[in-house]
C-alpha cells in the first residue's frame, strides 16, 4: 500500500485504483485507508460526480507525516512479492 501511495505522494488516488495496483480486496484496503486517515497520515476528499447520476468518489493521498512513515517502513522491510504483500496485509506471517 505504501509503495503505491509513494509512487506520486501528491497525487490523489481512488480506492479502486489502489485496490487494482496492490491486489488488496476492498474489505482489506478500506479499513487500512480509514485507519491511516484517522491517524492523519492520509488526506481524504470527495470528488464531485463527473456526470449526472454518478456518485461522488472518495480520494486519498499521503500527508507529509504519512509519506515520512511510509518511506521509513519501506526502508525497514525487504522487497516482497505481490502475493506475499497481500498475505502480510491480512496479518499472515511465515
C-alpha positions in Angstrom: 0.0 0.0 0.0 2.7 2.5 1.0 4.7 1.8 -2.2 1.6 2.6 -4.3 0.9 5.8 -2.4 4.6 6.9 -2.5 4.8 6.5 -6.3 3.4 10.0 -6.5 2.7 11.3 -3.0 1.0 14.5 -4.1 -1.4 12.7 -6.5 -5.0 12.0 -5.3 -5.8 8.3 -5.7 -9.1 6.4 -5.8 -9.6 3.4 -3.6 -10.4 1.3 -6.6 -7.2 2.2 -8.3 -5.2 1.4 -5.1 -7.0 -1.9 -4.9 -6.1 -2.8 -8.5 -2.4 -1.8 -8.0 -1.9 -3.5 -4.7 -4.1 -6.6 -5.2 -5.9 -5.9 -1.9 -9.6 -6.6 -1.7 -11.8 -3.8 -0.7 -12.5 -5.4 2.7 -8.8 -5.2 3.5 -8.0 -1.9 1.7 -10.7 0.4 3.1 -10.1 -0.4 6.7 -6.4 0.4 6.2 -7.2 3.7 4.5 -9.6 4.6 7.3 -7.0 3.9 10.0 -4.4 5.9 8.1 -6.8 8.8 7.8 -7.8 8.6 11.5 -4.1 8.9 12.4 -3.8 11.9 10.0 -1.3 10.0 7.8 -3.7 10.2 4.8 -5.7 13.0 3.5 -9.2 12.3 2.1 -11.6 14.2 0.0 -14.7 13.7 -2.1 -14.5 14.3 -5.8 -17.8 15.5 -7.2 -19.6 13.3 -9.7 -18.2 13.6 -13.2 -21.6 13.2 -14.7 -25.2 13.4 -13.6 -26.4 10.2 -11.9 -22.8 9.2 -11.0 -21.8 9.1 -7.3 -19.0 11.2 -5.9 -15.7 9.4 -5.4 -13.6 9.3 -2.3 -9.9 10.1 -2.9 -6.8 9.6 -0.9 -3.2 10.8 -0.6 -0.4 10.7 2.0 0.2 13.7 4.3 3.8 14.8 4.8 3.9 12.7 8.0 2.3 9.7 6.2 4.9 9.9 3.4 7.7 10.0 6.0 6.3 7.0 7.8 5.8 5.1 4.5 9.4 5.7 3.5 10.6 4.6 6.9 8.5 1.4 6.8 9.6 0.6 3.3 13.3 1.1 4.1 13.0 -1.2 7.1 11.4 -4.0 5.1 12.8 -6.2 2.4 11.1 -6.2 -1.0 8.2 -8.6 -1.1 6.2 -10.1 -3.9 2.6 -9.0 -4.6 1.1 -12.2 -3.1 3.4 -12.0 -0.1 2.4 -8.4 0.4 -1.3 -9.4 0.3 -0.7 -12.1 2.9 1.1 -9.6 5.1 -1.8 -7.1 4.8 -4.0 -9.8 6.1 -1.8 -10.5 9.1 -0.4 -13.8 7.7 3.2 -14.4 8.5 5.5 -17.3 7.7 
